[in-house]
């Protein structure tokens, strides 16, 4: 299996809006295209089942 050692970016279309999904060694981040702030989820929070981190509302 290939180690994740650098960021991997992919574009997604969600309800007609373009988003960038970045997966890196620390976790993942979903950001509306053209914006800087997004929703982040750390791998440690996901692995521990931390619901608060997984259900954080997106920034406005």
PQR file with spaces between the fields and no chain letter, atoms N, CA, C, O and H, PARSE charges and radii, in Angstrom:
ATOM       1  N    UNK     1       0.843   -1.171    0.000 -0.4000 1.5000
ATOM       2  CA   UNK     1       0.000    0.000    0.000 -0.0000 2.0000
ATOM       3  C    UNK     1       0.900    1.250    0.000  0.5500 1.7000
ATOM       4  O    UNK     1       1.966    1.247    0.615 -0.5500 1.4000
ATOM       5  N    UNK     2       0.472    2.300   -0.682 -0.4000 1.5000
ATOM       6  CA   UNK     2       1.236    3.538   -0.789 -0.0000 2.0000
ATOM       7  C    UNK     2       0.966    4.441    0.408  0.5500 1.7000
ATOM       8  O    UNK     2      -0.187    4.684    0.763 -0.5500 1.4000
ATOM       9  H    UNK     2      -0.394    2.302   -1.181  0.4000 1.0000
ATOM      10  N    UNK     3       2.046    4.941    1.035 -0.4000 1.5000
ATOM      11  CA   UNK     3       1.896    5.866    2.163 -0.0000 2.0000
ATOM      12  C    UNK     3       1.419    7.224    1.672  0.5500 1.7000
ATOM      13  O    UNK     3       1.771    7.668    0.579 -0.5500 1.4000
ATOM      14  H    UNK     3       2.983    4.744    0.747  0.4000 1.0000
ATOM      15  N    UNK     4       0.614    7.870    2.501 -0.4000 1.5000
ATOM      16  CA   UNK     4       0.146    9.226    2.212 -0.0000 2.0000
ATOM      17  C    UNK     4       1.161   10.183    2.834  0.5500 1.7000
ATOM      18  O    UNK     4       1.132   10.418    4.042 -0.5500 1.4000
ATOM      19  H    UNK     4       0.329    7.510    3.389  0.4000 1.0000
ATOM      20  N    UNK     5       2.054   10.733    2.018 -0.4000 1.5000
ATOM      21  CA   UNK     5       3.109   11.586    2.559 -0.0000 2.0000
ATOM      22  C    UNK     5       3.037   13.031    2.068  0.5500 1.7000
ATOM      23  O    UNK     5       3.819   13.874    2.507 -0.5500 1.4000
ATOM      24  H    UNK     5       2.077   10.542    1.037  0.4000 1.0000
ATOM      25  N    UNK     6       2.111   13.319    1.167 -0.4000 1.5000
ATOM      26  CA   UNK     6       1.916   14.692    0.698 -0.0000 2.0000
ATOM      27  C    UNK     6       0.435   14.893    0.398  0.5500 1.7000
ATOM      28  O    UNK     6      -0.293   13.918    0.208 -0.5500 1.4000
ATOM      29  H    UNK     6       1.476   12.634    0.810  0.4000 1.0000
ATOM      30  N    UNK     7      -0.021   16.140    0.352 -0.4000 1.5000
ATOM      31  CA   UNK     7      -1.449   16.400    0.121 -0.0000 2.0000
ATOM      32  C    UNK     7      -1.934   15.889   -1.236  0.5500 1.7000
ATOM      33  O    UNK     7      -1.234   15.980   -2.245 -0.5500 1.4000
ATOM      34  H    UNK     7       0.570   16.932    0.506  0.4000 1.0000
ATOM      35  N    UNK     8      -3.136   15.357   -1.226 -0.4000 1.5000
ATOM      36  CA   UNK     8      -3.806   14.893   -2.431 -0.0000 2.0000
ATOM      37  C    UNK     8      -5.080   15.718   -2.565  0.5500 1.7000
ATOM      38  O    UNK     8      -5.906   15.728   -1.652 -0.5500 1.4000
ATOM      39  H    UNK     8      -3.704   15.283   -0.406  0.4000 1.0000
ATOM      40  N    UNK     9      -5.253   16.410   -3.688 -0.4000 1.5000
ATOM      41  CA   UNK     9      -6.410   17.296   -3.877 -0.0000 2.0000
ATOM      42  C    UNK     9      -7.292   16.782   -5.007  0.5500 1.7000
ATOM      43  O    UNK     9      -6.816   16.341   -6.054 -0.5500 1.4000
ATOM      44  H    UNK     9      -4.582   16.402   -4.430  0.4000 1.0000
ATOM      45  N    UNK    10      -8.595   16.855   -4.754 -0.4000 1.5000
ATOM      46  CA   UNK    10      -9.576   16.475   -5.767 -0.0000 2.0000
ATOM      47  C    UNK    10     -10.723   17.468   -5.737  0.5500 1.7000
ATOM      48  O    UNK    10     -11.075   17.988   -4.678 -0.5500 1.4000
ATOM      49  H    UNK    10      -8.982   17.213   -3.904  0.4000 1.0000
ATOM      50  N    UNK    11     -11.309   17.733   -6.904 -0.4000 1.5000
ATOM      51  CA   UNK    11     -12.458   18.636   -6.988 -0.0000 2.0000
ATOM      52  C    UNK    11     -13.742   17.817   -6.956  0.5500 1.7000
ATOM      53  O    UNK    11     -13.849   16.769   -7.592 -0.5500 1.4000
ATOM      54  H    UNK    11     -11.023   17.311   -7.764  0.4000 1.0000
ATOM      55  N    UNK    12     -14.711   18.322   -6.199 -0.4000 1.5000
ATOM      56  CA   UNK    12     -16.022   17.682   -6.082 -0.0000 2.0000
ATOM      57  C    UNK    12     -17.104   18.676   -6.463  0.5500 1.7000
ATOM      58  O    UNK    12     -16.935   19.882   -6.282 -0.5500 1.4000
ATOM      59  H    UNK    12     -14.624   19.174   -5.682  0.4000 1.0000
ATOM      60  N    UNK    13     -18.212   18.176   -6.988 -0.4000 1.5000
ATOM      61  CA   UNK    13     -19.383   19.004   -7.251 -0.0000 2.0000
ATOM      62  C    UNK    13     -20.478   18.545   -6.292  0.5500 1.7000
ATOM      63  O    UNK    13     -20.960   17.416   -6.386 -0.5500 1.4000
ATOM      64  H    UNK    13     -18.349   17.197   -7.135  0.4000 1.0000
ATOM      65  N    UNK    14     -20.868   19.426   -5.367 -0.4000 1.5000
ATOM      66  CA   UNK    14     -21.902   19.112   -4.385 -0.0000 2.0000
ATOM      67  C    UNK    14     -23.018   20.135   -4.540  0.5500 1.7000
ATOM      68  O    UNK    14     -22.817   21.324   -4.291 -0.5500 1.4000
ATOM      69  H    UNK    14     -20.477   20.342   -5.290  0.4000 1.0000
ATOM      70  N    UNK    15     -24.189   19.673   -4.950 -0.4000 1.5000
ATOM      71  CA   UNK    15     -25.355   20.543   -5.152 -0.0000 2.0000
ATOM      72  C    UNK    15     -25.045   21.736   -6.047  0.5500 1.7000
ATOM      73  O    UNK    15     -25.505   22.848   -5.789 -0.5500 1.4000
ATOM      74  H    UNK    15     -24.352   18.707   -5.152  0.4000 1.0000
ATOM      75  N    UNK    16     -24.268   21.505   -7.094 -0.4000 1.5000
ATOM      76  CA   UNK    16     -23.965   22.554   -8.055 -0.0000 2.0000
ATOM      77  C    UNK    16     -22.834   23.488   -7.667  0.5500 1.7000
ATOM      78  O    UNK    16     -22.526   24.417   -8.413 -0.5500 1.4000
ATOM      79  H    UNK    16     -23.894   20.601   -7.304  0.4000 1.0000
ATOM      80  N    UNK    17     -22.204   23.265   -6.514 -0.4000 1.5000
ATOM      81  CA   UNK    17     -21.075   24.094   -6.083 -0.0000 2.0000
ATOM      82  C    UNK    17     -19.792   23.274   -6.159  0.5500 1.7000
ATOM      83  O    UNK    17     -19.786   22.080   -5.860 -0.5500 1.4000
ATOM      84  H    UNK    17     -22.454   22.510   -5.908  0.4000 1.0000
ATOM      85  N    UNK    18     -18.709   23.928   -6.562 -0.4000 1.5000
ATOM      86  CA   UNK    18     -17.413   23.261   -6.653 -0.0000 2.0000
ATOM      87  C    UNK    18     -16.704   23.320   -5.301  0.5500 1.7000
ATOM      88  O    UNK    18     -16.646   24.371   -4.661 -0.5500 1.4000
ATOM      89  H    UNK    18     -18.714   24.898   -6.805  0.4000 1.0000
ATOM      90  N    UNK    19     -16.173   22.187   -4.881 -0.4000 1.5000
ATOM      91  CA   UNK    19     -15.433   22.079   -3.627 -0.0000 2.0000
ATOM      92  C    UNK    19     -14.102   21.411   -3.900  0.5500 1.7000
ATOM      93  O    UNK    19     -13.955   20.666   -4.869 -0.5500 1.4000
ATOM      94  H    UNK    19     -16.220   21.334   -5.401  0.4000 1.0000
ATOM      95  N    UNK    20     -13.131   21.683   -3.036 -0.4000 1.5000
ATOM      96  CA   UNK    20     -11.848   21.007   -3.090 -0.0000 2.0000
ATOM      97  C    UNK    20     -11.714   20.143   -1.849  0.5500 1.7000
ATOM      98  O    UNK    20     -11.856   20.626   -0.726 -0.5500 1.4000
ATOM      99  H    UNK    20     -13.250   22.288   -2.249  0.4000 1.0000
ATOM     100  N    UNK    21     -11.438   18.858   -2.059 -0.4000 1.5000
ATOM     101  CA   UNK    21     -11.174   17.938   -0.963 -0.0000 2.0000
ATOM     102  C    UNK    21      -9.676   17.710   -0.914  0.5500 1.7000
ATOM     103  O    UNK    21      -9.081   17.262   -1.894 -0.5500 1.4000
ATOM     104  H    UNK    21     -11.322   18.466   -2.971  0.4000 1.0000
ATOM     105  N    UNK    22      -9.061   18.015    0.224 -0.4000 1.5000
ATOM     106  CA   UNK    22      -7.637   17.798    0.410 -0.0000 2.0000
ATOM     107  C    UNK    22      -7.451   16.716    1.457  0.5500 1.7000
ATOM     108  O    UNK    22      -7.945   16.828    2.579 -0.5500 1.4000
ATOM     109  H    UNK    22      -9.545   18.379    1.020  0.4000 1.0000
ATOM     110  N    UNK    23      -6.734   15.667    1.079 -0.4000 1.5000
ATOM     111  CA   UNK    23      -6.422   14.571    1.994 -0.0000 2.0000
ATOM     112  C    UNK    23      -4.916   14.615    2.211  0.5500 1.7000
ATOM     113  O    UNK    23      -4.146   14.554    1.253 -0.5500 1.4000
ATOM     114  H    UNK    23      -6.333   15.575    0.168  0.4000 1.0000
ATOM     115  N    UNK    24      -4.492   14.722    3.478 -0.4000 1.5000
ATOM     116  CA   UNK    24      -3.065   14.766    3.785 -0.0000 2.0000
ATOM     117  C    UNK    24      -2.781   13.885    5.001  0.5500 1.7000
ATOM     118  O    UNK    24      -3.710   13.310    5.566 -0.5500 1.4000
ATOM     119  H    UNK    24      -5.117   14.771    4.257  0.4000 1.0000
ATOM     120  N    UNK    25      -1.520   13.768    5.415 -0.4000 1.5000
ATOM     121  CA   UNK    25      -1.192   12.887    6.534 -0.0000 2.0000
ATOM     122  C    UNK    25      -1.885   13.253    7.852  0.5500 1.7000
ATOM     123  O    UNK    25      -2.007   12.399    8.730 -0.5500 1.4000
ATOM     124  H    UNK    25      -0.765   14.236    4.956  0.4000 1.0000
ATOM     125  N    UNK    26      -2.340   14.495    8.011 -0.4000 1.5000
ATOM     126  CA   UNK    26      -2.997   14.916    9.256 -0.0000 2.0000
ATOM     127  C    UNK    26      -4.498   14.659    9.259  0.5500 1.7000
ATOM     128  O    UNK    26      -5.087   14.479   10.325 -0.5500 1.4000
ATOM     129  H    UNK    26      -2.241   15.189    7.298  0.4000 1.0000
ATOM     130  N    UNK    27      -5.130   14.637    8.080 -0.4000 1.5000
ATOM     131  CA   UNK    27      -6.577   14.455    8.018 -0.0000 2.0000
ATOM     132  C    UNK    27      -7.114   14.879    6.671  0.5500 1.7000
ATOM     133  O    UNK    27      -6.426   14.780    5.655 -0.5500 1.4000
ATOM     134  H    UNK    27      -4.652   14.783    7.215  0.4000 1.0000
ATOM     135  N    UNK    28      -8.353   15.354    6.668 -0.4000 1.5000
ATOM     136  CA   UNK    28      -8.939   15.823    5.416 -0.0000 2.0000
ATOM     137  C    UNK    28      -9.609   17.170    5.624  0.5500 1.7000
ATOM     138  O    UNK    28      -9.981   17.534    6.739 -0.5500 1.4000
ATOM     139  H    UNK    28      -8.912   15.434    7.493  0.4000 1.0000
ATOM     140  N    UNK    29      -9.754   17.905    4.521 -0.4000 1.5000
ATOM     141  CA   UNK    29     -10.353   19.234    4.571 -0.0000 2.0000
ATOM     142  C    UNK    29     -11.213   19.416    3.327  0.5500 1.7000
ATOM     143  O    UNK    29     -10.780   19.133    2.210 -0.5500 1.4000
ATOM     144  H    UNK    29      -9.452   17.610    3.615  0.4000 1.0000
ATOM     145  N    UNK    30     -12.439   19.896    3.537 -0.4000 1.5000
ATOM     146  CA   UNK    30     -13.360   20.182    2.442 -0.0000 2.0000
ATOM     147  C    UNK    30     -13.597   21.681    2.412  0.5500 1.7000
ATOM     148  O    UNK    30     -14.074   22.263    3.387 -0.5500 1.4000
ATOM     149  H    UNK    30     -12.791   20.127    4.445  0.4000 1.0000
ATOM     150  N    UNK    31     -13.261   22.309    1.281 -0.4000 1.5000
ATOM     151  CA   UNK    31     -13.331   23.757    1.147 -0.0000 2.0000
ATOM     152  C    UNK    31     -14.077   24.126   -0.128  0.5500 1.7000
ATOM     153  O    UNK    31     -13.862   23.518   -1.177 -0.5500 1.4000
ATOM     154  H    UNK    31     -12.874   21.836    0.489  0.4000 1.0000
ATOM     155  N    UNK    32     -14.953   25.122   -0.035 -0.4000 1.5000
ATOM     156  CA   UNK    32     -15.613   25.615   -1.240 -0.0000 2.0000
ATOM     157  C    UNK    32     -14.541   26.229   -2.135  0.5500 1.7000
ATOM     158  O    UNK    32     -13.676   26.966   -1.662 -0.5500 1.4000
ATOM     159  H    UNK    32     -15.127   25.615    0.817  0.4000 1.0000
ATOM     160  N    UNK    33     -14.603   25.926   -3.412 -0.4000 1.5000
ATOM     161  CA   UNK    33     -13.577   26.393   -4.345 -0.0000 2.0000
ATOM     162  C    UNK    33     -13.504   27.916   -4.329  0.5500 1.7000
ATOM     163  O    UNK    33     -14.528   28.596   -4.390 -0.5500 1.4000
ATOM     164  H    UNK    33     -15.305   25.328   -3.796  0.4000 1.0000
ATOM     165  N    UNK    34     -12.285   28.444   -4.248 -0.4000 1.5000
ATOM     166  CA   UNK    34     -12.073   29.879   -4.208 -0.0000 2.0000
ATOM     167  C    UNK    34     -12.053   30.437   -2.792  0.5500 1.7000
ATOM     168  O    UNK    34     -11.815   31.630   -2.603 -0.5500 1.4000
ATOM     169  H    UNK    34     -11.453   27.892   -4.198  0.4000 1.0000
ATOM     170  N    UNK    35     -12.295   29.604   -1.808 -0.4000 1.5000
ATOM     171  CA   UNK    35     -12.282   30.031   -0.402 -0.0000 2.0000
ATOM     172  C    UNK    35     -11.080   29.410    0.299  0.5500 1.7000
ATOM     173  O    UNK    35     -10.483   28.453   -0.194 -0.5500 1.4000
ATOM     174  H    UNK    35     -12.487   28.635   -1.961  0.4000 1.0000
ATOM     175  N    UNK    36     -10.736   29.968    1.458 -0.4000 1.5000
ATOM     176  CA   UNK    36      -9.612   29.440    2.222 -0.0000 2.0000
ATOM     177  C    UNK    36     -10.053   28.579    3.392  0.5500 1.7000
ATOM     178  O    UNK    36      -9.405   27.585    3.721 -0.5500 1.4000
ATOM     179  H    UNK    36     -11.220   30.745    1.859  0.4000 1.0000
ATOM     180  N    UNK    37     -11.162   28.964    4.023 -0.4000 1.5000
ATOM     181  CA   UNK    37     -11.629   28.230    5.196 -0.0000 2.0000
ATOM     182  C    UNK    37     -12.536   27.088    4.777  0.5500 1.7000
ATOM     183  O    UNK    37     -13.311   27.204    3.827 -0.5500 1.4000
ATOM     184  H    UNK    37     -11.688   29.771    3.756  0.4000 1.0000
ATOM     185  N    UNK    38     -12.426   25.995    5.495 -0.4000 1.5000
ATOM     186  CA   UNK    38     -13.261   24.844    5.192 -0.0000 2.0000
ATOM     187  C    UNK    38     -13.468   24.008    6.433  0.5500 1.7000
ATOM     188  O    UNK    38     -13.110   24.415    7.538 -0.5500 1.4000
ATOM     189  H    UNK    38     -11.796   25.901    6.266  0.4000 1.0000
ATOM     190  N    UNK    39     -14.040   22.855    6.249 -0.4000 1.5000
ATOM     191  CA   UNK    39     -14.280   21.928    7.345 -0.0000 2.0000
ATOM     192  C    UNK    39     -13.122   20.942    7.385  0.5500 1.7000
ATOM     193  O    UNK    39     -12.811   20.297    6.384 -0.5500 1.4000
ATOM     194  H    UNK    39     -14.331   22.524    5.352  0.4000 1.0000
ATOM     195  N    UNK    40     -12.485   20.830    8.547 -0.4000 1.5000
ATOM     196  CA   UNK    40     -11.360   19.915    8.716 -0.0000 2.0000
ATOM     197  C    UNK    40     -11.742   18.779    9.641  0.5500 1.7000
ATOM     198  O    UNK    40     -12.509   18.960   10.586 -0.5500 1.4000
ATOM     199  H    UNK    40     -12.738   21.354    9.360  0.4000 1.0000
ATOM     200  N    UNK    41     -11.200   17.607    9.360 -0.4000 1.5000
ATOM     201  CA   UNK    41     -11.399   16.447   10.212 -0.0000 2.0000
ATOM     202  C    UNK    41     -10.061   15.732   10.332  0.5500 1.7000
ATOM     203  O    UNK    41      -9.503   15.274    9.335 -0.5500 1.4000
ATOM     204  H    UNK    41     -10.577   17.459    8.592  0.4000 1.0000
ATOM     205  N    UNK    42      -9.555   15.641   11.535 -0.4000 1.5000
ATOM     206  CA   UNK    42      -8.278   14.972   11.793 -0.0000 2.0000
ATOM     207  C    UNK    42      -8.483   13.462   11.816  0.5500 1.7000
ATOM     208  O    UNK    42      -9.528   12.969   12.242 -0.5500 1.4000
ATOM     209  H    UNK    42     -10.008   16.014   12.345  0.4000 1.0000
ATOM     210  N    UNK    43      -7.470   12.737   11.351 -0.4000 1.5000
ATOM     211  CA   UNK    43      -7.554   11.278   11.353 -0.0000 2.0000
ATOM     212  C    UNK    43      -7.752   10.746   12.768  0.5500 1.7000
ATOM     213  O    UNK    43      -8.491    9.782   12.966 -0.5500 1.4000
ATOM     214  H    UNK    43      -6.622   13.137   11.004  0.4000 1.0000
ATOM     215  N    UNK    44      -7.099   11.362   13.754 -0.4000 1.5000
ATOM     216  CA   UNK    44      -7.222   10.887   15.138 -0.0000 2.0000
ATOM     217  C    UNK    44      -8.657   11.024   15.637  0.5500 1.7000
ATOM     218  O    UNK    44      -9.141   10.154   16.361 -0.5500 1.4000
ATOM     219  H    UNK    44      -6.498   12.145   13.593  0.4000 1.0000
ATOM     220  N    UNK    45      -9.346   12.104   15.262 -0.4000 1.5000
ATOM     221  CA   UNK    45     -10.742   12.294   15.663 -0.0000 2.0000
ATOM     222  C    UNK    45     -11.640   11.277   14.970  0.5500 1.7000
ATOM     223  O    UNK    45     -12.577   10.759   15.577 -0.5500 1.4000
ATOM     224  H    UNK    45      -8.953   12.810   14.673  0.4000 1.0000
ATOM     225  N    UNK    46     -11.363   10.995   13.721 -0.4000 1.5000
ATOM     226  CA   UNK    46     -12.148   10.020   12.977 -0.0000 2.0000
ATOM     227  C    UNK    46     -11.949    8.615   13.550  0.5500 1.7000
ATOM     228  O    UNK    46     -12.910    7.862   13.709 -0.5500 1.4000
ATOM     229  H    UNK    46     -10.602   11.416   13.228  0.4000 1.0000
ATOM     230  N    UNK    47     -10.703    8.269   13.858 -0.4000 1.5000
ATOM     231  CA   UNK    47     -10.394    6.940   14.386 -0.0000 2.0000
ATOM     232  C    UNK    47     -10.966    6.728   15.782  0.5500 1.7000
ATOM     233  O    UNK    47     -11.331    5.609   16.143 -0.5500 1.4000
ATOM     234  H    UNK    47      -9.922    8.880   13.730  0.4000 1.0000
ATOM     235  N    UNK    48     -11.046    7.811   16.576 -0.4000 1.5000
ATOM     236  CA   UNK    48     -11.555    7.684   17.941 -0.0000 2.0000
ATOM     237  C    UNK    48     -13.080    7.742   17.987  0.5500 1.7000
ATOM     238  O    UNK    48     -13.683    7.488   19.029 -0.5500 1.4000
ATOM     239  H    UNK    48     -10.749    8.720   16.283  0.4000 1.0000
ATOM     240  N    UNK    49     -13.706    8.078   16.849 -0.4000 1.5000
ATOM     241  CA   UNK    49     -15.162    8.166   16.806 -0.0000 2.0000
ATOM     242  C    UNK    49     -15.683    9.451   17.406  0.5500 1.7000
ATOM     243  O    UNK    49     -16.819    9.491   17.879 -0.5500 1.4000
ATOM     244  H    UNK    49     -13.216    8.285   16.002  0.4000 1.0000
ATOM     245  N    UNK    50     -14.880   10.507   17.399 -0.4000 1.5000
ATOM     246  CA   UNK    50     -15.272   11.802   17.955 -0.0000 2.0000
ATOM     247  C    UNK    50     -16.363   12.424   17.088  0.5500 1.7000
ATOM     248  O    UNK    50     -16.069   13.018   16.050 -0.5500 1.4000
ATOM     249  H    UNK    50     -13.958   10.475   17.014  0.4000 1.0000
ATOM     250  N    UNK    51     -17.623   12.290   17.512 -0.4000 1.5000
ATOM     251  CA   UNK    51     -18.758   12.798   16.737 -0.0000 2.0000
ATOM     252  C    UNK    51     -18.759   14.313   16.607  0.5500 1.7000
ATOM     253  O    UNK    51     -19.206   14.841   15.589 -0.5500 1.4000
ATOM     254  H    UNK    51     -17.861   11.808   18.355  0.4000 1.0000
ATOM     255  N    UNK    52     -18.272   15.020   17.613 -0.4000 1.5000
ATOM     256  CA   UNK    52     -18.290   16.486   17.577 -0.0000 2.0000
ATOM     257  C    UNK    52     -17.485   17.004   16.389  0.5500 1.7000
ATOM     258  O    UNK    52     -17.908   17.947   15.720 -0.5500 1.4000
ATOM     259  H    UNK    52     -17.909   14.591   18.441  0.4000 1.0000
ATOM     260  N    UNK    53     -16.345   16.405   16.123 -0.4000 1.5000
ATOM     261  CA   UNK    53     -15.510   16.846   15.006 -0.0000 2.0000
ATOM     262  C    UNK    53     -16.151   16.489   13.670  0.5500 1.7000
ATOM     263  O    UNK    53     -16.073   17.263   12.717 -0.5500 1.4000
ATOM     264  H    UNK    53     -16.002   15.639   16.666  0.4000 1.0000
ATOM     265  N    UNK    54     -16.777   15.333   13.598 -0.4000 1.5000
ATOM     266  CA   UNK    54     -17.367   14.876   12.339 -0.0000 2.0000
ATOM     267  C    UNK    54     -18.645   15.626   11.994  0.5500 1.7000
ATOM     268  O    UNK    54     -19.028   15.671   10.825 -0.5500 1.4000
ATOM     269  H    UNK    54     -16.841   14.704   14.373  0.4000 1.0000
ATOM     270  N    UNK    55     -19.318   16.218   12.984 -0.4000 1.5000
ATOM     271  CA   UNK    55     -20.587   16.881   12.739 -0.0000 2.0000
ATOM     272  C    UNK    55     -20.498   18.394   12.850  0.5500 1.7000
ATOM     273  O    UNK    55     -21.522   19.065   12.975 -0.5500 1.4000
ATOM     274  H    UNK    55     -19.007   16.181   13.933  0.4000 1.0000
ATOM     275  N    UNK    56     -19.292   18.938   12.805 -0.4000 1.5000
ATOM     276  CA   UNK    56     -19.127   20.389   12.891 -0.0000 2.0000
ATOM     277  C    UNK    56     -19.792   21.048   11.687  0.5500 1.7000
ATOM     278  O    UNK    56     -19.610   20.593   10.558 -0.5500 1.4000
ATOM     279  H    UNK    56     -18.460   18.392   12.703  0.4000 1.0000
ATOM     280  N    UNK    57     -20.563   22.116   11.913 -0.4000 1.5000
ATOM     281  CA   UNK    57     -21.217   22.791   10.788 -0.0000 2.0000
ATOM     282  C    UNK    57     -20.193   23.508    9.920  0.5500 1.7000
ATOM     283  O    UNK    57     -19.172   23.967   10.434 -0.5500 1.4000
ATOM     284  H    UNK    57     -20.711   22.485   12.830  0.4000 1.0000
ATOM     285  N    UNK    58     -20.436   23.615    8.624 -0.4000 1.5000
ATOM     286  CA   UNK    58     -19.491   24.311    7.751 -0.0000 2.0000
ATOM     287  C    UNK    58     -19.448   25.802    8.069  0.5500 1.7000
ATOM     288  O    UNK    58     -20.459   26.380    8.469 -0.5500 1.4000
ATOM     289  H    UNK    58     -21.265   23.242    8.207  0.4000 1.0000
ATOM     290  N    UNK    59     -18.282   26.428    7.893 -0.4000 1.5000
ATOM     291  CA   UNK    59     -18.176   27.867    8.155 -0.0000 2.0000
ATOM     292  C    UNK    59     -18.973   28.662    7.133  0.5500 1.7000
ATOM     293  O    UNK    59     -19.148   28.225    5.995 -0.5500 1.4000
ATOM     294  H    UNK    59     -17.462   25.958    7.567  0.4000 1.0000
ATOM     295  N    UNK    60     -19.449   29.819    7.538 -0.4000 1.5000
ATOM     296  CA   UNK    60     -20.235   30.680    6.651 -0.0000 2.0000
ATOM     297  C    UNK    60     -19.364   31.701    5.989  0.5500 1.7000
ATOM     298  O    UNK    60     -19.853   32.515    5.205 -0.5500 1.4000
ATOM     299  H    UNK    60     -19.307   30.173    8.463  0.4000 1.0000
